[in-house]
Amino acid sequence: MRVVRVLATAALSSLAIGVGATAVHADPQPTLTVSPSPARPGSPVTLSLNGGCDASTVTASSGAFTGSVTLTASSTTGIYRGTATIRRDARAGTHTVNISCPNGSPSTFTFTVARSSTPSPTPTRGARGGLGGSVSGMDATKVAAGAGLVTLAAAGGTLALRRRAKH
């Protein structure tokens, strides 16, 4: 009976030590933060990677970025940071970011791109229409001459109608 207790205690002790050792040596699960979230097409975003790598730089790539981004590790916090630009034609929805660490395993994360908030162009002035540019400015002499011609035509038309009415 005593041998069974000793063997059981030894087995449970080695199991507890083995589980604790794997927990101590396991790398923390990396996390990626994209800010602002959701991202807007054509705007810059800040990428922050925490954990998962112990190199000096990490590469992040996504189909929504204008190109690959190098994330640099902070010497004090161990957080990798970099800035990416979202493509202007990136579709709204969820996109993936692939993280490549030189001495670690690759990781994949997701982030959201919002609909484009590009406003439609609004006119600032009315269209230049009218006489097609034949009149460039107002001249008092020309206006008076035009008014005189209109008055003369009206008087002539009235006289012609009165003469016709008498006959």
Contacts in CASP RR format, 6 or more apart in sequence:
PFRMAT RR
TARGET T0000
AUTHOR 0000-0000-0000
METHOD contacts of the structure
MODEL  1
MRVVRVLATAALSSLAIGVGATAVHADPQPTLTVSPSPARPGSPVTLSLN
GGCDASTVTASSGAFTGSVTLTASSTTGIYRGTATIRRDARAGTHTVNIS
CPNGSPSTFTFTVARSSTPSPTPTRGARGGLGGSVSGMDATKVAAGAGLV
TLAAAGGTLALRRRAKH
27 51 0 8 1.000
27 52 0 8 1.000
28 51 0 8 1.000
28 52 0 8 1.000
29 51 0 8 1.000
29 52 0 8 1.000
30 49 0 8 1.000
30 50 0 8 1.000
30 51 0 8 1.000
30 52 0 8 1.000
30 53 0 8 1.000
30 99 0 8 1.000
30 107 0 8 1.000
31 49 0 8 1.000
31 50 0 8 1.000
31 51 0 8 1.000
32 47 0 8 1.000
32 48 0 8 1.000
32 49 0 8 1.000
32 50 0 8 1.000
32 60 0 8 1.000
32 97 0 8 1.000
32 99 0 8 1.000
32 107 0 8 1.000
32 109 0 8 1.000
32 111 0 8 1.000
33 47 0 8 1.000
33 48 0 8 1.000
33 50 0 8 1.000
34 45 0 8 1.000
34 46 0 8 1.000
34 47 0 8 1.000
34 97 0 8 1.000
34 111 0 8 1.000
35 45 0 8 1.000
35 46 0 8 1.000
35 48 0 8 1.000
36 43 0 8 1.000
36 45 0 8 1.000
37 111 0 8 1.000
37 112 0 8 1.000
38 111 0 8 1.000
38 112 0 8 1.000
38 113 0 8 1.000
38 114 0 8 1.000
39 45 0 8 1.000
39 64 0 8 1.000
39 86 0 8 1.000
39 111 0 8 1.000
39 112 0 8 1.000
39 113 0 8 1.000
39 114 0 8 1.000
40 86 0 8 1.000
40 113 0 8 1.000
40 114 0 8 1.000
40 116 0 8 1.000
40 117 0 8 1.000
41 86 0 8 1.000
41 87 0 8 1.000
41 88 0 8 1.000
41 89 0 8 1.000
41 90 0 8 1.000
41 113 0 8 1.000
41 116 0 8 1.000
41 118 0 8 1.000
42 85 0 8 1.000
42 86 0 8 1.000
42 87 0 8 1.000
42 88 0 8 1.000
42 90 0 8 1.000
43 85 0 8 1.000
43 86 0 8 1.000
44 83 0 8 1.000
44 84 0 8 1.000
44 85 0 8 1.000
44 86 0 8 1.000
45 83 0 8 1.000
45 84 0 8 1.000
45 85 0 8 1.000
45 86 0 8 1.000
45 111 0 8 1.000
46 81 0 8 1.000
46 82 0 8 1.000
46 83 0 8 1.000
47 60 0 8 1.000
47 69 0 8 1.000
47 71 0 8 1.000
47 80 0 8 1.000
47 81 0 8 1.000
47 82 0 8 1.000
47 83 0 8 1.000
47 84 0 8 1.000
47 97 0 8 1.000
48 79 0 8 1.000
48 80 0 8 1.000
48 81 0 8 1.000
48 82 0 8 1.000
49 58 0 8 1.000
49 60 0 8 1.000
49 71 0 8 1.000
49 79 0 8 1.000
49 80 0 8 1.000
49 81 0 8 1.000
49 99 0 8 1.000
50 78 0 8 1.000
50 79 0 8 1.000
50 80 0 8 1.000
51 78 0 8 1.000
51 79 0 8 1.000
52 101 0 8 1.000
52 104 0 8 1.000
52 107 0 8 1.000
53 80 0 8 1.000
53 99 0 8 1.000
53 101 0 8 1.000
53 102 0 8 1.000
53 103 0 8 1.000
53 104 0 8 1.000
54 103 0 8 1.000
55 73 0 8 1.000
55 101 0 8 1.000
55 102 0 8 1.000
55 103 0 8 1.000
55 104 0 8 1.000
56 72 0 8 1.000
56 73 0 8 1.000
57 70 0 8 1.000
57 71 0 8 1.000
57 72 0 8 1.000
57 73 0 8 1.000
57 80 0 8 1.000
57 102 0 8 1.000
58 70 0 8 1.000
58 71 0 8 1.000
58 73 0 8 1.000
58 80 0 8 1.000
58 99 0 8 1.000
58 100 0 8 1.000
58 101 0 8 1.000
59 68 0 8 1.000
59 69 0 8 1.000
59 70 0 8 1.000
59 71 0 8 1.000
59 99 0 8 1.000
59 100 0 8 1.000
60 68 0 8 1.000
60 69 0 8 1.000
60 70 0 8 1.000
60 71 0 8 1.000
60 82 0 8 1.000
60 84 0 8 1.000
60 97 0 8 1.000
60 98 0 8 1.000
60 99 0 8 1.000
60 100 0 8 1.000
61 67 0 8 1.000
61 68 0 8 1.000
61 69 0 8 1.000
61 97 0 8 1.000
61 98 0 8 1.000
61 100 0 8 1.000
62 84 0 8 1.000
62 95 0 8 1.000
62 96 0 8 1.000
62 97 0 8 1.000
62 98 0 8 1.000
62 111 0 8 1.000
63 87 0 8 1.000
63 90 0 8 1.000
63 95 0 8 1.000
63 96 0 8 1.000
64 86 0 8 1.000
64 87 0 8 1.000
64 90 0 8 1.000
64 95 0 8 1.000
64 111 0 8 1.000
64 113 0 8 1.000
65 84 0 8 1.000
65 85 0 8 1.000
65 86 0 8 1.000
65 87 0 8 1.000
66 84 0 8 1.000
66 85 0 8 1.000
66 86 0 8 1.000
66 87 0 8 1.000
67 84 0 8 1.000
67 85 0 8 1.000
69 82 0 8 1.000
69 83 0 8 1.000
69 84 0 8 1.000
70 82 0 8 1.000
71 80 0 8 1.000
71 81 0 8 1.000
71 82 0 8 1.000
71 99 0 8 1.000
72 80 0 8 1.000
72 81 0 8 1.000
72 82 0 8 1.000
73 79 0 8 1.000
73 80 0 8 1.000
74 80 0 8 1.000
74 81 0 8 1.000
86 113 0 8 1.000
88 116 0 8 1.000
90 113 0 8 1.000
91 113 0 8 1.000
92 113 0 8 1.000
92 114 0 8 1.000
92 115 0 8 1.000
92 116 0 8 1.000
93 112 0 8 1.000
93 113 0 8 1.000
93 114 0 8 1.000
94 110 0 8 1.000
94 111 0 8 1.000
94 112 0 8 1.000
94 113 0 8 1.000
95 110 0 8 1.000
95 111 0 8 1.000
95 112 0 8 1.000
95 113 0 8 1.000
96 108 0 8 1.000
96 109 0 8 1.000
96 110 0 8 1.000
97 108 0 8 1.000
97 109 0 8 1.000
97 110 0 8 1.000
97 111 0 8 1.000
98 106 0 8 1.000
98 107 0 8 1.000
98 108 0 8 1.000
99 106 0 8 1.000
99 107 0 8 1.000
99 108 0 8 1.000
99 109 0 8 1.000
100 106 0 8 1.000
101 107 0 8 1.000
END
